[in-house]
Amino acid sequence: MKPYIFIATLCTFLSMNAFGADFKVIANGSMATNSVSADDLKAVFLQEKSSLSDGSRVVPVLAKGGPAHETFVKQYLGKTEDALMTYYRSLVFTGKGLMPKTLASDAEVLTYVAKTKGAIGYISSSSGTEGVKVLEVK
C-alpha cells in the first residue's frame, strides 16, 4: 500500500472513530428503554418532543462545553454551539420552550441524570456510568 493511501485511510478511520466514540448517551435508570433513535434524540434535545417513542417522559440536560458536547451537538443536533444557543434563546423568546439545564462537567451530568427521573444527557466515553443507563443510539 502506498504511504499516502495508508495515511489517508488511517486519518479517515481515526476521525470516524473519534466522531462516534467521544461520548455516551445516558439516561436515568427509571427509563424503560435501552435504546433511542437518533431522530428521537434530536427531537428531545431540540425540545420538539418531551417523550420517547415508547412513551417515556424525558428531561434533556446539556454539558456546558468540551469535546463530548461539541461532538454530540454536531453529530445529533446538526448545529454548532452558537447556533444551538441561538435556537434555545428563540424558543424562550417566543414562549415555546425553556433553556435546558446545563451542567459544567461529566460528573455533574452523571449525578443529575442518576437522580432525576426521566433525565437524559451525554458524557465523554471515558467517564464512568455508575447509577445511570447507557442508551444505544440507533
N, CA, C and O atoms as CSV, one atom per row, in Angstrom:
chain,resi,resn,atom,element,x,y,z
A,1,MET,N,N,0.852,-1.173,0.000
A,1,MET,CA,C,0.000,0.000,0.000
A,1,MET,C,C,0.898,1.236,0.000
A,1,MET,O,O,1.872,1.304,0.750
A,2,LYS,N,N,0.575,2.181,-0.820
A,2,LYS,CA,C,1.375,3.409,-0.894
A,2,LYS,C,C,1.196,4.198,0.400
A,2,LYS,O,O,0.110,4.211,0.979
A,3,PRO,N,N,2.257,4.852,0.849
A,3,PRO,CA,C,2.202,5.560,2.137
A,3,PRO,C,C,1.078,6.591,2.217
A,3,PRO,O,O,0.423,6.689,3.255
A,4,TYR,N,N,0.836,7.354,1.169
A,4,TYR,CA,C,-0.206,8.386,1.249
A,4,TYR,C,C,-1.603,7.783,1.323
A,4,TYR,O,O,-2.493,8.370,1.938
A,5,ILE,N,N,-1.809,6.626,0.709
A,5,ILE,CA,C,-3.111,5.951,0.815
A,5,ILE,C,C,-3.291,5.433,2.237
A,5,ILE,O,O,-4.371,5.550,2.816
A,6,PHE,N,N,-2.224,4.857,2.798
A,6,PHE,CA,C,-2.282,4.360,4.163
A,6,PHE,C,C,-2.592,5.486,5.140
A,6,PHE,O,O,-3.447,5.334,6.013
A,7,ILE,N,N,-1.905,6.609,4.997
A,7,ILE,CA,C,-2.114,7.747,5.888
A,7,ILE,C,C,-3.534,8.291,5.740
A,7,ILE,O,O,-4.181,8.597,6.742
A,8,ALA,N,N,-4.027,8.414,4.512
A,8,ALA,CA,C,-5.396,8.903,4.293
A,8,ALA,C,C,-6.414,7.955,4.911
A,8,ALA,O,O,-7.385,8.397,5.526
A,9,THR,N,N,-6.196,6.657,4.748
A,9,THR,CA,C,-7.106,5.659,5.326
A,9,THR,C,C,-7.075,5.722,6.844
A,9,THR,O,O,-8.120,5.686,7.495
A,10,LEU,N,N,-5.885,5.816,7.403
A,10,LEU,CA,C,-5.737,5.894,8.851
A,10,LEU,C,C,-6.420,7.142,9.401
A,10,LEU,O,O,-7.131,7.070,10.404
A,11,CYS,N,N,-6.210,8.279,8.755
A,11,CYS,CA,C,-6.843,9.532,9.200
A,11,CYS,C,C,-8.360,9.437,9.142
A,11,CYS,O,O,-9.047,9.897,10.053
A,12,THR,N,N,-8.879,8.848,8.088
A,12,THR,CA,C,-10.329,8.675,7.962
A,12,THR,C,C,-10.858,7.804,9.091
A,12,THR,O,O,-11.856,8.143,9.727
A,13,PHE,N,N,-10.188,6.677,9.342
A,13,PHE,CA,C,-10.608,5.775,10.409
A,13,PHE,C,C,-10.570,6.468,11.761
A,13,PHE,O,O,-11.525,6.380,12.533
A,14,LEU,N,N,-9.477,7.154,12.051
A,14,LEU,CA,C,-9.347,7.827,13.343
A,14,LEU,C,C,-10.380,8.919,13.517
A,14,LEU,O,O,-10.931,9.073,14.608
A,15,SER,N,N,-10.658,9.684,12.470
A,15,SER,CA,C,-11.653,10.747,12.607
A,15,SER,C,C,-13.042,10.167,12.776
A,15,SER,O,O,-13.842,10.710,13.538
A,16,MET,N,N,-13.354,9.068,12.080
A,16,MET,CA,C,-14.670,8.436,12.243
A,16,MET,C,C,-14.781,7.846,13.634
A,16,MET,O,O,-15.828,7.956,14.273
A,17,ASN,N,N,-13.718,7.223,14.111
A,17,ASN,CA,C,-13.725,6.633,15.433
A,17,ASN,C,C,-13.888,7.705,16.496
A,17,ASN,O,O,-14.674,7.534,17.427
A,18,ALA,N,N,-13.168,8.794,16.376
A,18,ALA,CA,C,-13.270,9.879,17.353
A,18,ALA,C,C,-14.649,10.510,17.311
A,18,ALA,O,O,-15.209,10.851,18.353
A,19,PHE,N,N,-15.205,10.670,16.110
A,19,PHE,CA,C,-16.510,11.302,15.958
A,19,PHE,C,C,-17.595,10.479,16.625
A,19,PHE,O,O,-18.496,11.033,17.255
A,20,GLY,N,N,-17.521,9.189,16.498
A,20,GLY,CA,C,-18.572,8.343,17.037
A,20,GLY,C,C,-18.334,7.889,18.457
A,20,GLY,O,O,-19.268,7.414,19.104
A,21,ALA,N,N,-17.123,8.014,18.968
A,21,ALA,CA,C,-16.810,7.424,20.258
A,21,ALA,C,C,-16.473,8.453,21.330
A,21,ALA,O,O,-15.992,8.067,22.395
A,22,ASP,N,N,-16.698,9.714,21.104
A,22,ASP,CA,C,-16.331,10.733,22.080
A,22,ASP,C,C,-17.298,10.829,23.251
A,22,ASP,O,O,-16.961,11.427,24.273
A,23,PHE,N,N,-18.479,10.261,23.132
A,23,PHE,CA,C,-19.466,10.406,24.188
A,23,PHE,C,C,-20.377,9.189,24.273
A,23,PHE,O,O,-20.443,8.361,23.364
A,24,LYS,N,N,-21.075,9.116,25.401
A,24,LYS,CA,C,-22.108,8.106,25.621
A,24,LYS,C,C,-23.385,8.852,25.964
A,24,LYS,O,O,-23.351,9.846,26.689
A,25,VAL,N,N,-24.497,8.383,25.451
A,25,VAL,CA,C,-25.795,8.935,25.831
A,25,VAL,C,C,-26.250,8.157,27.053
A,25,VAL,O,O,-26.277,6.926,27.046
A,26,ILE,N,N,-26.607,8.890,28.103
A,26,ILE,CA,C,-27.010,8.252,29.356
A,26,ILE,C,C,-28.417,8.690,29.735
A,26,ILE,O,O,-28.890,9.755,29.337
A,27,ALA,N,N,-29.069,7.838,30.512
A,27,ALA,CA,C,-30.424,8.134,30.968
A,27,ALA,C,C,-30.586,7.677,32.404
A,27,ALA,O,O,-29.840,6.828,32.891
A,28,ASN,N,N,-31.560,8.246,33.063
A,28,ASN,CA,C,-31.913,7.833,34.414
A,28,ASN,C,C,-32.307,6.357,34.377
A,28,ASN,O,O,-32.924,5.897,33.416
A,29,GLY,N,N,-31.958,5.638,35.401
A,29,GLY,CA,C,-32.228,4.206,35.470
A,29,GLY,C,C,-33.699,3.835,35.408
A,29,GLY,O,O,-34.027,2.682,35.128
A,30,SER,N,N,-34.593,4.782,35.662
A,30,SER,CA,C,-36.022,4.500,35.619
A,30,SER,C,C,-36.564,4.389,34.200
A,30,SER,O,O,-37.686,3.925,33.992
A,31,MET,N,N,-35.771,4.811,33.232
A,31,MET,CA,C,-36.222,4.771,31.853
A,31,MET,C,C,-36.381,3.325,31.388
A,31,MET,O,O,-35.493,2.499,31.601
A,32,ALA,N,N,-37.511,3.024,30.753
A,32,ALA,CA,C,-37.819,1.658,30.349
A,32,ALA,C,C,-36.981,1.175,29.174
A,32,ALA,O,O,-36.728,-0.023,29.049
A,33,THR,N,N,-36.559,2.068,28.333
A,33,THR,CA,C,-35.860,1.684,27.115
A,33,THR,C,C,-34.354,1.591,27.306
A,33,THR,O,O,-33.787,2.211,28.205
A,34,ASN,N,N,-33.715,0.801,26.441
A,34,ASN,CA,C,-32.253,0.692,26.436
A,34,ASN,C,C,-31.652,1.334,25.199
A,34,ASN,O,O,-30.433,1.347,25.023
A,35,SER,N,N,-32.515,1.866,24.342
A,35,SER,CA,C,-32.024,2.491,23.112
A,35,SER,C,C,-32.929,3.658,22.752
A,35,SER,O,O,-34.045,3.791,23.254
A,36,VAL,N,N,-32.411,4.498,21.867
A,36,VAL,CA,C,-33.153,5.665,21.412
A,36,VAL,C,C,-32.769,5.893,19.953
A,36,VAL,O,O,-31.617,5.699,19.568
A,37,SER,N,N,-33.731,6.301,19.158
A,37,SER,CA,C,-33.396,6.606,17.767
A,37,SER,C,C,-32.704,7.964,17.704
A,37,SER,O,O,-32.923,8.824,18.556
A,38,ALA,N,N,-31.880,8.141,16.699
A,38,ALA,CA,C,-31.202,9.426,16.509
A,38,ALA,C,C,-32.231,10.529,16.326
A,38,ALA,O,O,-32.030,11.646,16.805
A,39,ASP,N,N,-33.341,10.233,15.634
A,39,ASP,CA,C,-34.395,11.233,15.429
A,39,ASP,C,C,-35.059,11.634,16.735
A,39,ASP,O,O,-35.298,12.818,16.971
A,40,ASP,N,N,-35.361,10.652,17.593
A,40,ASP,CA,C,-35.953,10.959,18.898
A,40,ASP,C,C,-34.982,11.769,19.752
A,40,ASP,O,O,-35.382,12.719,20.426
A,41,LEU,N,N,-33.719,11.391,19.721
A,41,LEU,CA,C,-32.713,12.102,20.499
A,41,LEU,C,C,-32.641,13.564,20.076
A,41,LEU,O,O,-32.602,14.459,20.921
A,42,LYS,N,N,-32.625,13.801,18.793
A,42,LYS,CA,C,-32.584,15.167,18.273
A,42,LYS,C,C,-33.840,15.929,18.684
A,42,LYS,O,O,-33.754,17.066,19.146
A,43,ALA,N,N,-34.995,15.311,18.519
A,43,ALA,CA,C,-36.257,15.976,18.845
A,43,ALA,C,C,-36.337,16.321,20.334
A,43,ALA,O,O,-36.861,17.375,20.693
A,44,VAL,N,N,-35.830,15.454,21.194
A,44,VAL,CA,C,-35.846,15.712,22.636
A,44,VAL,C,C,-34.947,16.889,22.976
A,44,VAL,O,O,-35.354,17.785,23.715
A,45,PHE,N,N,-33.726,16.895,22.444
A,45,PHE,CA,C,-32.790,17.965,22.772
A,45,PHE,C,C,-33.144,19.286,22.103
A,45,PHE,O,O,-32.721,20.343,22.571
A,46,LEU,N,N,-33.907,19.246,21.026
A,46,LEU,CA,C,-34.368,20.485,20.391
A,46,LEU,C,C,-35.754,20.875,20.905
A,46,LEU,O,O,-36.385,21.792,20.379
A,47,GLN,N,N,-36.214,20.178,21.923
A,47,GLN,CA,C,-37.487,20.441,22.601
A,47,GLN,C,C,-38.688,20.369,21.663
A,47,GLN,O,O,-39.665,21.099,21.828
A,48,GLU,N,N,-38.599,19.484,20.685
A,48,GLU,CA,C,-39.727,19.222,19.798
A,48,GLU,C,C,-40.594,18.105,20.358
A,48,GLU,O,O,-41.758,17.969,19.983
A,49,LYS,N,N,-40.021,17.300,21.261
A,49,LYS,CA,C,-40.721,16.197,21.922
A,49,LYS,C,C,-40.331,16.201,23.396
A,49,LYS,O,O,-39.227,16.602,23.765
A,50,SER,N,N,-41.258,15.747,24.225
A,50,SER,CA,C,-40.934,15.623,25.644
A,50,SER,C,C,-40.982,14.163,26.095
A,50,SER,O,O,-40.872,13.865,27.284
A,51,SER,N,N,-41.150,13.255,25.119
A,51,SER,CA,C,-41.127,11.832,25.433
A,51,SER,C,C,-40.541,11.055,24.259
A,51,SER,O,O,-40.510,11.533,23.125
A,52,LEU,N,N,-40.081,9.850,24.563
A,52,LEU,CA,C,-39.525,8.984,23.532
A,52,LEU,C,C,-40.646,8.189,22.873
A,52,LEU,O,O,-41.798,8.254,23.301
A,53,SER,N,N,-40.308,7.451,21.847
A,53,SER,CA,C,-41.300,6.656,21.110
A,53,SER,C,C,-42.024,5.658,21.996
A,53,SER,O,O,-43.178,5.322,21.728
A,54,ASP,N,N,-41.364,5.174,23.057
A,54,ASP,CA,C,-42.004,4.208,23.950
A,54,ASP,C,C,-42.873,4.880,25.012
A,54,ASP,O,O,-43.445,4.204,25.867
A,55,GLY,N,N,-42.973,6.210,24.958
A,55,GLY,CA,C,-43.806,6.948,25.901
A,55,GLY,C,C,-43.063,7.475,27.114
A,55,GLY,O,O,-43.645,8.203,27.918
A,56,SER,N,N,-41.798,7.129,27.267
A,56,SER,CA,C,-41.012,7.602,28.411
A,56,SER,C,C,-40.833,9.113,28.347
A,56,SER,O,O,-40.337,9.643,27.353
A,57,ARG,N,N,-41.239,9.806,29.409
A,57,ARG,CA,C,-41.026,11.259,29.504
A,57,ARG,C,C,-39.546,11.504,29.734
A,57,ARG,O,O,-38.903,10.779,30.493
A,58,VAL,N,N,-39.010,12.511,29.089
A,58,VAL,CA,C,-37.582,12.792,29.215
A,58,VAL,C,C,-37.310,14.253,29.518
A,58,VAL,O,O,-38.067,15.144,29.135
A,59,VAL,N,N,-36.209,14.469,30.216
A,59,VAL,CA,C,-35.739,15.803,30.566
A,59,VAL,C,C,-34.292,15.894,30.087
A,59,VAL,O,O,-33.407,15.295,30.698
A,60,PRO,N,N,-34.033,16.634,29.003
A,60,PRO,CA,C,-32.662,16.702,28.498
A,60,PRO,C,C,-31.773,17.598,29.350
A,60,PRO,O,O,-32.222,18.602,29.902
A,61,VAL,N,N,-30.511,17.217,29.446
A,61,VAL,CA,C,-29.515,18.011,30.154
A,61,VAL,C,C,-28.282,18.108,29.261
A,61,VAL,O,O,-27.841,17.120,28.674
A,62,LEU,N,N,-27.743,19.309,29.174
A,62,LEU,CA,C,-26.570,19.570,28.339
A,62,LEU,C,C,-25.315,19.727,29.179
A,62,LEU,O,O,-25.368,20.133,30.340
A,63,ALA,N,N,-24.190,19.395,28.568
A,63,ALA,CA,C,-22.899,19.731,29.155
A,63,ALA,C,C,-22.593,21.169,28.739
A,63,ALA,O,O,-23.070,21.629,27.702
A,64,LYS,N,N,-21.813,21.867,29.530
A,64,LYS,CA,C,-21.510,23.270,29.240
A,64,LYS,C,C,-20.548,23.427,28.071
A,64,LYS,O,O,-20.550,24.465,27.411
A,65,GLY,N,N,-19.740,22.435,27.809
A,65,GLY,CA,C,-18.768,22.512,26.732
A,65,GLY,C,C,-17.899,21.280,26.728
A,65,GLY,O,O,-18.185,20.305,27.423
A,66,GLY,N,N,-16.839,21.322,25.947
A,66,GLY,CA,C,-15.904,20.216,25.881
A,66,GLY,C,C,-16.099,19.368,24.638
A,66,GLY,O,O,-17.074,19.540,23.907
A,67,PRO,N,N,-15.174,18.455,24.400
A,67,PRO,CA,C,-15.218,17.628,23.194
A,67,PRO,C,C,-16.482,16.777,23.062
A,67,PRO,O,O,-17.035,16.668,21.967
A,68,ALA,N,N,-16.949,16.170,24.163
A,68,ALA,CA,C,-18.161,15.344,24.090
A,68,ALA,C,C,-19.357,16.199,23.686
A,68,ALA,O,O,-20.176,15.791,22.862
A,69,HIS,N,N,-19.445,17.383,24.273
A,69,HIS,CA,C,-20.552,18.300,23.954
A,69,HIS,C,C,-20.502,18.715,22.491
A,69,HIS,O,O,-21.513,18.659,21.790
A,70,GLU,N,N,-19.333,19.131,22.032
A,70,GLU,CA,C,-19.193,19.584,20.649
A,70,GLU,C,C,-19.558,18.478,19.664
A,70,GLU,O,O,-20.251,18.729,18.678
A,71,THR,N,N,-19.093,17.256,19.925
A,71,THR,CA,C,-19.388,16.136,19.036
A,71,THR,C,C,-20.873,15.797,19.059
A,71,THR,O,O,-21.475,15.570,18.010
A,72,PHE,N,N,-21.470,15.760,20.257
A,72,PHE,CA,C,-22.896,15.455,20.370
A,72,PHE,C,C,-23.738,16.478,19.614
A,72,PHE,O,O,-24.624,16.114,18.841
A,73,VAL,N,N,-23.460,17.746,19.839
A,73,VAL,CA,C,-24.235,18.818,19.204
A,73,VAL,C,C,-24.106,18.747,17.683
A,73,VAL,O,O,-25.093,18.901,16.963
A,74,LYS,N,N,-22.914,18.519,17.210
A,74,LYS,CA,C,-22.696,18.454,15.762
A,74,LYS,C,C,-23.318,17.190,15.159
A,74,LYS,O,O,-24.015,17.258,14.147
A,75,GLN,N,N,-23.061,16.037,15.789
A,75,GLN,CA,C,-23.493,14.759,15.226
A,75,GLN,C,C,-24.996,14.556,15.322
A,75,GLN,O,O,-25.615,14.138,14.344
A,76,TYR,N,N,-25.598,14.835,16.461
A,76,TYR,CA,C,-27.019,14.513,16.646
A,76,TYR,C,C,-27.956,15.695,16.492
A,76,TYR,O,O,-29.124,15.514,16.147
A,77,LEU,N,N,-27.470,16.899,16.739
A,77,LEU,CA,C,-28.358,18.053,16.618
A,77,LEU,C,C,-28.099,18.836,15.336
A,77,LEU,O,O,-28.909,19.680,14.952
A,78,GLY,N,N,-26.999,18.568,14.684
A,78,GLY,CA,C,-26.687,19.217,13.414
A,78,GLY,C,C,-26.457,20.717,13.545
A,78,GLY,O,O,-26.760,21.482,12.629
A,79,LYS,N,N,-25.924,21.126,14.679
A,79,LYS,CA,C,-25.723,22.552,14.936
A,79,LYS,C,C,-24.338,22.802,15.512
A,79,LYS,O,O,-23.659,21.882,15.970
A,80,THR,N,N,-23.941,24.046,15.479
A,80,THR,CA,C,-22.756,24.476,16.220
A,80,THR,C,C,-23.238,24.913,17.602
A,80,THR,O,O,-24.440,25.057,17.825
A,81,GLU,N,N,-22.319,25.120,18.512
A,81,GLU,CA,C,-22.678,25.597,19.853
A,81,GLU,C,C,-23.431,26.919,19.773
A,81,GLU,O,O,-24.463,27.083,20.424
A,82,ASP,N,N,-22.923,27.870,18.977
A,82,ASP,CA,C,-23.572,29.176,18.850
A,82,ASP,C,C,-24.972,29.046,18.258
A,82,ASP,O,O,-25.910,29.685,18.734
A,83,ALA,N,N,-25.114,28.229,17.233
A,83,ALA,CA,C,-26.430,28.036,16.608
A,83,ALA,C,C,-27.405,27.390,17.593
A,83,ALA,O,O,-28.586,27.736,17.610
A,84,LEU,N,N,-26.922,26.461,18.409
A,84,LEU,CA,C,-27.781,25.815,19.393
A,84,LEU,C,C,-28.269,26.819,20.434
A,84,LEU,O,O,-29.447,26.818,20.790
A,85,MET,N,N,-27.379,27.667,20.921
A,85,MET,CA,C,-27.772,28.663,21.914
A,85,MET,C,C,-28.759,29.670,21.318
A,85,MET,O,O,-29.703,30.088,21.988
A,86,THR,N,N,-28.543,30.052,20.073
A,86,THR,CA,C,-29.488,30.943,19.386
A,86,THR,C,C,-30.841,30.269,19.264
A,86,THR,O,O,-31.874,30.906,19.474
A,87,TYR,N,N,-30.848,28.996,18.928
A,87,TYR,CA,C,-32.094,28.225,18.802
A,87,TYR,C,C,-32.844,28.219,20.135
A,87,TYR,O,O,-34.042,28.500,20.174
A,88,TYR,N,N,-32.140,27.898,21.230
A,88,TYR,CA,C,-32.788,27.868,22.545
A,88,TYR,C,C,-33.310,29.251,22.947
A,88,TYR,O,O,-34.406,29.368,23.495
A,89,ARG,N,N,-32.526,30.294,22.676
A,89,ARG,CA,C,-32.981,31.653,23.005
A,89,ARG,C,C,-34.258,31.999,22.247
A,89,ARG,O,O,-35.146,32.658,22.788
A,90,SER,N,N,-34.351,31.555,20.991
A,90,SER,CA,C,-35.566,31.835,20.211
A,90,SER,C,C,-36.761,31.089,20.785
A,90,SER,O,O,-37.876,31.610,20.765
A,91,LEU,N,N,-36.551,29.876,21.297
A,91,LEU,CA,C,-37.643,29.144,21.944
A,91,LEU,C,C,-38.128,29.895,23.183
A,91,LEU,O,O,-39.332,30.020,23.411
A,92,VAL,N,N,-37.186,30.389,23.975
A,92,VAL,CA,C,-37.531,31.138,25.187
A,92,VAL,C,C,-38.251,32.429,24.814
A,92,VAL,O,O,-39.282,32.759,25.400
A,93,PHE,N,N,-37.716,33.155,23.848
A,93,PHE,CA,C,-38.288,34.443,23.437
A,93,PHE,C,C,-39.722,34.295,22.927
A,93,PHE,O,O,-40.567,35.149,23.197
A,94,THR,N,N,-39.998,33.220,22.196
A,94,THR,CA,C,-41.333,33.014,21.636
A,94,THR,C,C,-42.262,32.269,22.591
A,94,THR,O,O,-43.434,32.056,22.278
A,95,GLY,N,N,-41.748,31.874,23.747
A,95,GLY,CA,C,-42.571,31.163,24.723
A,95,GLY,C,C,-42.796,29.701,24.378
A,95,GLY,O,O,-43.689,29.066,24.938
A,96,LYS,N,N,-42.006,29.161,23.472
A,96,LYS,CA,C,-42.184,27.768,23.044
A,96,LYS,C,C,-41.291,26.791,23.787
A,96,LYS,O,O,-41.381,25.584,23.563
A,97,GLY,N,N,-40.442,27.282,24.655
A,97,GLY,CA,C,-39.551,26.394,25.384
A,97,GLY,C,C,-38.746,27.137,26.420
A,97,GLY,O,O,-38.844,28.357,26.553
A,98,LEU,N,N,-37.956,26.391,27.144
A,98,LEU,CA,C,-37.086,26.938,28.182
A,98,LEU,C,C,-35.648,26.550,27.880
A,98,LEU,O,O,-35.397,25.595,27.145
A,99,MET,N,N,-34.721,27.279,28.438
A,99,MET,CA,C,-33.321,26.887,28.313
A,99,MET,C,C,-33.150,25.565,29.057
A,99,MET,O,O,-33.607,25.434,30.192
A,100,PRO,N,N,-32.507,24.598,28.442
A,100,PRO,CA,C,-32.298,23.323,29.137
A,100,PRO,C,C,-31.264,23.471,30.253
A,100,PRO,O,O,-30.437,24.383,30.243
A,101,LYS,N,N,-31.333,22.566,31.195
A,101,LYS,CA,C,-30.351,22.547,32.274
A,101,LYS,C,C,-28.991,22.290,31.644
A,101,LYS,O,O,-28.837,21.381,30.828
A,102,THR,N,N,-28.015,23.087,32.022
A,102,THR,CA,C,-26.655,22.959,31.501
A,102,THR,C,C,-25.713,22.811,32.685
A,102,THR,O,O,-25.725,23.629,33.606
A,103,LEU,N,N,-24.902,21.767,32.656
A,103,LEU,CA,C,-24.000,21.477,33.771
A,103,LEU,C,C,-22.551,21.526,33.315
A,103,LEU,O,O,-22.247,21.301,32.143
A,104,ALA,N,N,-21.664,21.823,34.252
A,104,ALA,CA,C,-20.274,22.140,33.925
A,104,ALA,C,C,-19.365,20.952,33.652
A,104,ALA,O,O,-18.331,21.115,33.005
A,105,SER,N,N,-19.720,19.765,34.124
A,105,SER,CA,C,-18.789,18.639,33.973
A,105,SER,C,C,-19.541,17.331,33.758
A,105,SER,O,O,-20.745,17.238,33.996
A,106,ASP,N,N,-18.799,16.320,33.303
A,106,ASP,CA,C,-19.383,14.989,33.159
A,106,ASP,C,C,-19.905,14.487,34.499
A,106,ASP,O,O,-20.971,13.874,34.566
A,107,ALA,N,N,-19.158,14.746,35.560
A,107,ALA,CA,C,-19.570,14.289,36.894
A,107,ALA,C,C,-20.906,14.911,37.292
A,107,ALA,O,O,-21.761,14.233,37.862
A,108,GLU,N,N,-21.091,16.202,36.992
A,108,GLU,CA,C,-22.358,16.864,37.316
A,108,GLU,C,C,-23.500,16.307,36.466
A,108,GLU,O,O,-24.604,16.095,36.969
A,109,VAL,N,N,-23.238,16.071,35.181
A,109,VAL,CA,C,-24.267,15.498,34.305
A,109,VAL,C,C,-24.636,14.111,34.817
A,109,VAL,O,O,-25.819,13.783,34.915
A,110,LEU,N,N,-23.649,13.302,35.141
A,110,LEU,CA,C,-23.881,11.949,35.637
A,110,LEU,C,C,-24.719,11.970,36.915
A,110,LEU,O,O,-25.677,11.208,37.044
A,111,THR,N,N,-24.363,12.831,37.847
A,111,THR,CA,C,-25.102,12.929,39.115
A,111,THR,C,C,-26.537,13.381,38.882
A,111,THR,O,O,-27.468,12.813,39.453
A,112,TYR,N,N,-26.721,14.402,38.045
A,112,TYR,CA,C,-28.059,14.914,37.754
A,112,TYR,C,C,-28.918,13.843,37.088
A,112,TYR,O,O,-30.063,13.630,37.487
A,113,VAL,N,N,-28.379,13.178,36.087
A,113,VAL,CA,C,-29.142,12.148,35.376
A,113,VAL,C,C,-29.482,10.991,36.311
A,113,VAL,O,O,-30.591,10.460,36.256
A,114,ALA,N,N,-28.547,10.598,37.163
A,114,ALA,CA,C,-28.789,9.497,38.100
A,114,ALA,C,C,-29.909,9.830,39.083
A,114,ALA,O,O,-30.662,8.942,39.480
A,115,LYS,N,N,-30.028,11.096,39.479
A,115,LYS,CA,C,-31.004,11.488,40.499
A,115,LYS,C,C,-32.333,11.997,39.938
A,115,LYS,O,O,-33.301,12.125,40.688
A,116,THR,N,N,-32.402,12.289,38.637
A,116,THR,CA,C,-33.590,12.932,38.075
A,116,THR,C,C,-34.352,11.976,37.175
A,116,THR,O,O,-33.859,11.563,36.125
A,117,LYS,N,N,-35.548,11.634,37.593
A,117,LYS,CA,C,-36.380,10.713,36.808
A,117,LYS,C,C,-36.603,11.290,35.411
A,117,LYS,O,O,-36.993,12.447,35.255
A,118,GLY,N,N,-36.345,10.457,34.398
A,118,GLY,CA,C,-36.545,10.857,33.013
A,118,GLY,C,C,-35.405,11.644,32.396
A,118,GLY,O,O,-35.461,11.992,31.217
A,119,ALA,N,N,-34.359,11.933,33.187
A,119,ALA,CA,C,-33.254,12.729,32.660
A,119,ALA,C,C,-32.467,11.951,31.613
A,119,ALA,O,O,-32.269,10.741,31.727
A,120,ILE,N,N,-32.028,12.678,30.593
A,120,ILE,CA,C,-31.201,12.110,29.532
A,120,ILE,C,C,-30.111,13.127,29.217
A,120,ILE,O,O,-30.367,14.329,29.143
A,121,GLY,N,N,-28.901,12.633,29.034
A,121,GLY,CA,C,-27.774,13.514,28.758
A,121,GLY,C,C,-26.675,12.755,28.056
A,121,GLY,O,O,-26.912,11.685,27.496
A,122,TYR,N,N,-25.496,13.292,28.080
A,122,TYR,CA,C,-24.351,12.659,27.445
A,122,TYR,C,C,-23.104,13.024,28.233
A,122,TYR,O,O,-23.009,14.097,28.828
A,123,ILE,N,N,-22.167,12.116,28.219
A,123,ILE,CA,C,-20.891,12.312,28.895
A,123,ILE,C,C,-19.788,11.753,27.997
A,123,ILE,O,O,-20.064,11.004,27.060
A,124,SER,N,N,-18.560,12.115,28.282
A,124,SER,CA,C,-17.459,11.601,27.467
A,124,SER,C,C,-17.361,10.088,27.632
A,124,SER,O,O,-17.709,9.536,28.676
A,125,SER,N,N,-16.886,9.440,26.590
A,125,SER,CA,C,-16.826,7.980,26.583
A,125,SER,C,C,-15.900,7.426,27.662
A,125,SER,O,O,-16.032,6.263,28.041
A,126,SER,N,N,-14.987,8.215,28.152
A,126,SER,CA,C,-14.060,7.749,29.182
A,126,SER,C,C,-14.644,7.849,30.590
A,126,SER,O,O,-14.047,7.340,31.539
A,127,SER,N,N,-15.796,8.495,30.743
A,127,SER,CA,C,-16.410,8.669,32.062
A,127,SER,C,C,-17.132,7.401,32.508
A,127,SER,O,O,-17.628,6.625,31.690
A,128,GLY,N,N,-17.178,7.212,33.812
A,128,GLY,CA,C,-17.919,6.088,34.374
A,128,GLY,C,C,-19.416,6.307,34.230
A,128,GLY,O,O,-19.869,7.421,33.970
A,129,THR,N,N,-20.173,5.244,34.401
A,129,THR,CA,C,-21.628,5.332,34.228
A,129,THR,C,C,-22.386,4.742,35.414
A,129,THR,O,O,-23.511,4.269,35.255
A,130,GLU,N,N,-21.790,4.766,36.580
A,130,GLU,CA,C,-22.433,4.212,37.758
A,130,GLU,C,C,-23.717,4.971,38.081
A,130,GLU,O,O,-23.714,6.197,38.189
A,131,GLY,N,N,-24.806,4.233,38.234
A,131,GLY,CA,C,-26.076,4.831,38.613
A,131,GLY,C,C,-26.954,5.290,37.462
A,131,GLY,O,O,-28.059,5.784,37.687
A,132,VAL,N,N,-26.471,5.131,36.213
A,132,VAL,CA,C,-27.267,5.514,35.045
A,132,VAL,C,C,-27.299,4.378,34.033
A,132,VAL,O,O,-26.573,3.390,34.150
A,133,LYS,N,N,-28.141,4.543,33.060
A,133,LYS,CA,C,-28.266,3.592,31.978
A,133,LYS,C,C,-27.640,4.191,30.739
A,133,LYS,O,O,-27.928,5.340,30.404
A,134,VAL,N,N,-26.788,3.446,30.045
A,134,VAL,CA,C,-26.213,3.899,28.782
A,134,VAL,C,C,-27.169,3.468,27.671
A,134,VAL,O,O,-27.503,2.290,27.545
A,135,LEU,N,N,-27.602,4.441,26.870
A,135,LEU,CA,C,-28.535,4.148,25.796
A,135,LEU,C,C,-27.798,3.943,24.479
A,135,LEU,O,O,-26.868,4.680,24.149
A,136,GLU,N,N,-28.223,2.946,23.745
A,136,GLU,CA,C,-27.712,2.740,22.399
A,136,GLU,C,C,-28.487,3.682,21.479
A,136,GLU,O,O,-29.714,3.746,21.543
A,137,VAL,N,N,-27.774,4.408,20.629
A,137,VAL,CA,C,-28.430,5.299,19.680
A,137,VAL,C,C,-28.493,4.579,18.343
A,137,VAL,O,O,-27.479,4.157,17.786
A,138,LYS,N,N,-29.721,4.454,17.848
A,138,LYS,CA,C,-29.930,3.736,16.581
A,138,LYS,C,C,-30.210,4.702,15.462
A,138,LYS,O,O,-30.411,4.285,14.322
